Amino acid sequence: MHQGNTAVVMIDVQNMYIATDGMRDALGWPPIWRLHDMVAECALLLAEARTQGLPVIYSRAVGSQAGAMGANPRFQRLAASLTGRLPELSAEAEAWSTRIMDAVAPQPGDLVIDKTRPSFFEYTEFEPVLRNLGVTRLIVAGLQTNVCVEATVRSGLAHNFEMAVPDDAVSTDGPDLHFGALNSMRVLYTEVAPWRELIEPGAEWDRAFTTPDYGRNPEYWSR
């Protein structure tokens, strides 16, 4: 299969996930599971994508999720509940928090697009950029598996892109959420595999059609 129609997408690989003075710590959320290993795999994936000449596109989350969701009453309640609980950050610290991590920093020719919603497709120019590039297949890596990665994958499927997720180059708040999200995406005909298999020239991305019970647990139904 011709690789010219494939792009690598890096979702929100930003310093906020390695900060020690941000919302995650203030709310008592756990560190991202296997973050160091995931970032290392993302760096290798990016290097291979550039070697093959594939487009590399980063999303960068800007503003808090509570603020970005403004009109949603549940997120308004969340924003109110955070009043006084979040540390005051200087403008410099805030800018550092939203910057892409140095280990996976964009290179000349890569694209970085800001987003304010979990899905990269919502309220951004992401889809028009993909159409202009002739991209029809997306390898979606980064953070977090069950939040912005999954939201982007679901939107991509709805917009008729072929979607793939490298299970070794995404992560979230623990293995249960990680593997649950991967299986949820498998059931939606998303290709899930190590990145080296997904980016291989000629990769068919056909597991959903050739693997029985893909993303499901057949043992549950046999009990």
C-alpha positions as CSV (number, residue, x, y, z in Angstrom):
1,M,0.0,0.0,0.0
2,H,1.3,3.5,-0.9
3,Q,2.5,5.3,2.2
4,G,2.0,8.8,0.7
5,N,-1.5,8.9,2.1
6,T,-0.5,8.3,5.7
7,A,0.3,11.0,8.4
8,V,1.6,10.7,11.9
9,V,-0.4,12.7,14.5
10,M,1.0,13.6,17.9
11,I,-1.7,14.5,20.4
12,D,-0.9,16.9,23.2
13,V,2.6,15.7,24.1
14,Q,3.1,18.8,26.2
15,N,5.1,19.7,29.3
16,M,1.9,19.9,31.4
17,Y,2.2,16.1,31.7
18,I,5.6,16.3,33.3
19,A,4.9,19.4,35.4
20,T,4.8,19.1,39.2
21,D,2.7,22.2,39.9
22,G,-0.3,21.9,37.6
23,M,-3.9,20.7,37.7
24,R,-3.0,17.0,37.8
25,D,-1.2,17.3,41.1
26,A,-3.6,19.8,42.6
27,L,-6.5,17.3,42.0
28,G,-4.5,14.3,43.1
29,W,-4.5,12.6,39.7
30,P,-1.8,9.9,39.2
31,P,1.2,10.4,37.0
32,I,0.8,9.2,33.4
33,W,1.4,5.5,33.3
34,R,4.8,4.6,31.7
35,L,5.2,8.2,30.5
36,H,9.0,8.0,30.0
37,D,8.7,4.8,27.8
38,M,5.8,6.2,25.8
39,V,7.7,9.4,25.0
40,A,10.7,7.5,24.0
41,E,8.6,5.4,21.6
42,C,7.0,8.6,20.2
43,A,10.4,10.0,19.5
44,L,11.3,6.8,17.5
45,L,8.0,6.9,15.7
46,L,8.6,10.5,14.7
47,A,12.1,9.8,13.5
48,E,10.9,7.0,11.3
49,A,8.0,9.1,9.9
50,R,10.4,11.8,8.9
51,T,12.7,9.3,7.3
52,Q,9.9,8.0,5.2
53,G,8.8,11.6,4.4
54,L,5.4,11.3,6.0
55,P,3.6,14.4,7.2
56,V,3.9,14.9,11.0
57,I,1.2,17.0,12.7
58,Y,1.0,17.9,16.3
59,S,-2.0,19.0,18.3
60,R,-1.4,21.5,21.2
61,A,-4.0,21.8,23.8
62,V,-4.5,25.4,24.9
63,G,-6.4,26.6,27.9
64,S,-7.9,24.2,30.5
65,Q,-10.4,21.7,29.4
66,A,-12.9,23.2,31.8
67,G,-12.4,26.7,30.3
68,A,-12.3,25.4,26.7
69,M,-15.7,23.6,27.2
70,G,-17.2,26.9,28.4
71,A,-20.8,26.4,27.4
72,N,-21.1,22.9,28.8
73,P,-22.8,23.1,32.2
74,R,-20.8,20.1,33.6
75,F,-17.5,21.7,32.7
76,Q,-18.8,25.0,34.2
77,R,-19.3,23.1,37.4
78,L,-15.8,21.6,37.2
79,A,-14.3,25.0,36.6
80,A,-16.2,26.4,39.7
81,S,-15.0,23.4,41.8
82,L,-11.4,24.2,40.9
83,T,-11.5,27.8,42.2
84,G,-8.7,28.2,44.7
85,R,-7.4,24.7,44.3
86,L,-5.0,25.3,41.4
87,P,-1.6,26.9,41.8
88,E,-1.0,30.4,40.4
89,L,1.4,30.0,37.5
90,S,3.6,32.8,36.1
91,A,3.1,33.6,32.4
92,E,6.5,32.0,31.8
93,A,5.5,28.8,33.6
94,E,2.1,28.7,31.8
95,A,3.9,29.0,28.4
96,W,6.3,26.2,29.3
97,S,3.4,24.0,30.4
98,T,1.7,24.2,26.9
99,R,5.0,23.7,25.0
100,I,5.7,20.4,23.2
101,M,8.1,18.3,25.2
102,D,11.8,18.6,24.1
103,A,12.1,14.9,23.6
104,V,9.5,15.0,20.8
105,A,9.8,18.6,19.7
106,P,8.6,19.6,16.3
107,Q,11.1,19.8,13.5
108,P,11.2,22.0,10.4
109,G,8.4,20.9,8.1
110,D,6.2,19.6,10.9
111,L,2.8,21.3,11.6
112,V,1.5,22.3,15.0
113,I,-2.1,23.2,15.4
114,D,-3.8,24.5,18.6
115,K,-7.0,22.8,19.8
116,T,-9.4,23.5,22.6
117,R,-11.4,20.3,22.6
118,P,-10.5,16.7,23.2
119,S,-10.9,15.8,19.5
120,F,-8.3,17.3,17.2
121,F,-11.0,17.7,14.5
122,E,-13.3,20.0,16.5
123,Y,-13.0,23.7,15.8
124,T,-9.6,23.4,14.1
125,E,-8.2,23.5,10.6
126,F,-6.9,19.9,11.1
127,E,-9.2,18.2,8.5
128,P,-8.7,20.8,5.7
129,V,-4.9,20.4,6.2
130,L,-5.3,16.6,5.9
131,R,-7.4,16.9,2.7
132,N,-4.9,19.3,1.2
133,L,-2.1,16.9,1.9
134,G,-4.0,14.0,0.4
135,V,-4.0,12.1,3.7
136,T,-6.5,9.3,4.2
137,R,-4.8,7.3,6.9
138,L,-3.7,8.5,10.4
139,I,-1.4,7.0,13.0
140,V,-2.5,8.8,16.2
141,A,-0.1,8.7,19.1
142,G,0.4,10.7,22.3
143,L,-1.8,11.6,25.3
144,Q,-4.2,10.5,26.6
145,T,-5.3,7.1,25.3
146,N,-8.9,7.3,26.6
147,V,-9.4,11.1,26.3
148,C,-7.9,13.1,23.4
149,V,-6.5,10.2,21.5
150,E,-9.8,8.3,21.5
151,A,-11.8,11.4,20.8
152,T,-9.7,12.2,17.8
153,V,-9.9,8.6,16.6
154,R,-13.7,8.6,16.8
155,S,-13.9,11.9,15.0
156,G,-11.5,10.6,12.3
157,L,-13.7,7.6,11.7
158,A,-16.7,9.8,11.4
159,H,-14.9,11.9,8.8
160,N,-14.0,8.7,6.8
161,F,-10.3,8.5,7.6
162,E,-8.6,5.2,8.3
163,M,-7.4,5.3,11.9
164,A,-4.6,3.5,13.7
165,V,-3.2,3.8,17.2
166,P,0.2,2.6,18.2
167,D,-0.3,0.9,21.6
168,D,3.3,1.5,22.6
169,A,3.2,5.2,21.8
170,V,0.1,6.3,23.8
171,S,-0.7,6.3,27.5
172,T,-3.0,7.6,30.2
173,D,-3.9,7.4,33.9
174,G,-3.1,3.7,34.4
175,P,-3.3,0.5,32.5
176,D,-7.0,-0.2,33.0
177,L,-8.1,3.0,31.3
178,H,-5.4,2.5,28.6
179,F,-6.3,-1.0,27.6
180,G,-10.0,-0.4,27.9
181,A,-9.7,2.6,25.5
182,L,-7.6,0.5,23.1
183,N,-10.3,-2.2,23.0
184,S,-13.0,0.4,22.6
185,M,-11.2,1.7,19.5
186,R,-10.6,-1.8,18.2
187,V,-14.3,-2.5,18.2
188,L,-14.7,0.6,16.0
189,Y,-12.4,-0.9,13.4
190,T,-9.4,1.1,14.4
191,E,-6.0,-0.7,13.8
192,V,-4.1,-1.1,17.1
193,A,-0.6,-2.4,17.1
194,P,3.0,-1.4,17.9
195,W,4.0,1.6,15.8
196,R,6.7,-0.3,13.9
197,E,4.0,-2.5,12.4
198,L,1.6,0.4,11.6
199,I,4.2,2.5,9.8
200,E,5.7,-0.4,7.8
201,P,5.4,0.3,4.1
202,G,2.6,-1.8,2.7
203,A,1.0,-2.3,6.1
204,E,-2.6,-3.5,5.5
205,W,-4.2,-2.4,8.7
206,D,-6.6,-5.3,8.5
207,R,-6.7,-6.7,12.1
208,A,-10.2,-5.6,12.7
209,F,-11.3,-7.8,9.7
210,T,-9.1,-10.8,10.2
211,T,-9.0,-11.2,14.1
212,P,-12.0,-12.9,15.7
213,D,-13.5,-11.0,18.6
214,Y,-11.2,-8.0,17.9
215,G,-11.3,-5.8,21.0
216,R,-13.8,-8.1,22.8
217,N,-13.4,-10.7,25.5
218,P,-14.7,-14.0,24.3
219,E,-14.2,-15.6,27.7
220,Y,-16.9,-13.3,29.1
221,W,-19.5,-14.6,26.8
222,S,-18.6,-18.2,27.5
223,R,-19.2,-17.9,31.2
